[in-house]
């Protein structure tokens, strides 16, 4: 049962995330692209109850933490086991222009 991500993998994941968010400014928060990075490494975003993330982000400016789990690490009812030592830290700010400044990294 995998519940940890080693430092080398996390560093690689962050370098891929950096490329996805290199433009920095977006017309909408690019959740699909960020979750695509997780998927590329066999991970899924999670809600607090261990199910697949199905939420929304509120506010002009905020920071949130989205837990994640390995796609192949579920129990018999489909609940994922969260990764113990990592997750997605996401921050956004809506500028006067209406575009979002977005930063994200794996902790």
C-alpha positions in Angstrom: 0.0 0.0 0.0 1.7 3.2 -1.2 1.1 6.2 1.0 4.3 8.2 0.5 6.1 10.0 -2.3 9.9 10.1 -2.3 11.7 13.4 -2.7 13.1 12.7 -6.2 9.6 12.0 -7.5 8.2 15.1 -5.8 10.9 17.2 -7.4 10.1 15.8 -10.8 6.3 16.4 -10.3 7.0 20.0 -9.3 9.2 20.6 -12.4 6.3 19.4 -14.6 3.8 21.6 -12.6 6.1 24.5 -13.2 5.9 24.0 -16.9 2.1 23.8 -16.8 1.9 27.1 -14.8 4.7 28.9 -16.6 2.3 31.4 -18.2 1.3 32.4 -14.6 -1.7 34.4 -15.7 -4.9 32.6 -16.8 -8.5 33.5 -17.7 -9.6 30.7 -15.4 -7.8 28.6 -12.8 -6.4 25.6 -14.8 -7.6 22.8 -12.6 -7.7 20.2 -15.4 -4.1 20.9 -16.3 -3.0 20.7 -12.7 -4.9 17.5 -12.1 -3.4 16.2 -15.3 0.0 16.5 -13.7 -1.2 14.3 -10.9 -2.7 11.8 -13.3 0.6 11.6 -15.2 2.2 10.3 -12.0 -0.6 7.9 -11.1 -2.2 10.2 -8.5 -5.7 11.6 -8.1 -6.9 14.7 -6.2 -9.0 13.9 -3.1 -11.7 15.4 -0.9 -11.4 15.3 2.8 -13.4 12.0 2.9 -11.0 10.2 0.6 -13.1 10.3 -2.5 -12.2 11.9 -5.9 -12.1 15.7 -5.7 -15.3 17.2 -6.9 -15.3 20.8 -5.6 -15.0 24.3 -6.6 -12.8 27.3 -5.6 -14.3 30.5 -4.2 -13.0 34.0 -3.8 -10.8 36.5 -5.6 -7.8 35.4 -3.7 -7.1 32.3 -1.6 -4.8 29.4 -0.9 -5.9 25.8 -0.5 -4.4 22.4 0.0 -5.8 19.4 -2.0 -4.8 16.0 -0.7 -4.0 13.3 -3.2 -3.8 9.5 -3.4 -2.5 6.9 -5.7 -5.0 5.9 -8.3 -4.5 2.2 -7.5 -4.8 2.5 -3.8 -8.5 2.3 -2.9 -10.4 0.2 -0.5 -13.4 -2.1 -1.4 -15.8 0.9 -1.4 -13.7 3.1 -3.6 -12.2 5.4 -1.0 -8.5 6.4 -1.7 -5.8 6.3 0.9 -4.3 9.8 1.1 -0.6 10.3 0.5 1.0 11.0 3.9 3.7 13.4 2.9 2.4 15.4 0.0 -0.5 17.2 -1.6 -1.2 20.1 -4.0 -0.7 23.6 -2.5 -2.6 26.0 -4.7 -2.9 29.8 -4.6 -4.7 32.2 -6.8 -5.4 35.9 -7.1 -7.8 37.6 -9.5 -6.2 40.8 -10.8 -8.0 44.0 -11.9 -7.7 42.7 -15.5 -9.9 39.7 -14.6 -7.1 37.3 -15.1 -5.9 34.9 -12.4 -2.4 34.7 -11.1 -1.9 31.0 -10.2 0.8 29.2 -8.4 0.9 25.6 -7.3 3.3 23.0 -6.1 3.5 19.7 -4.4 4.4 20.0 -0.7 
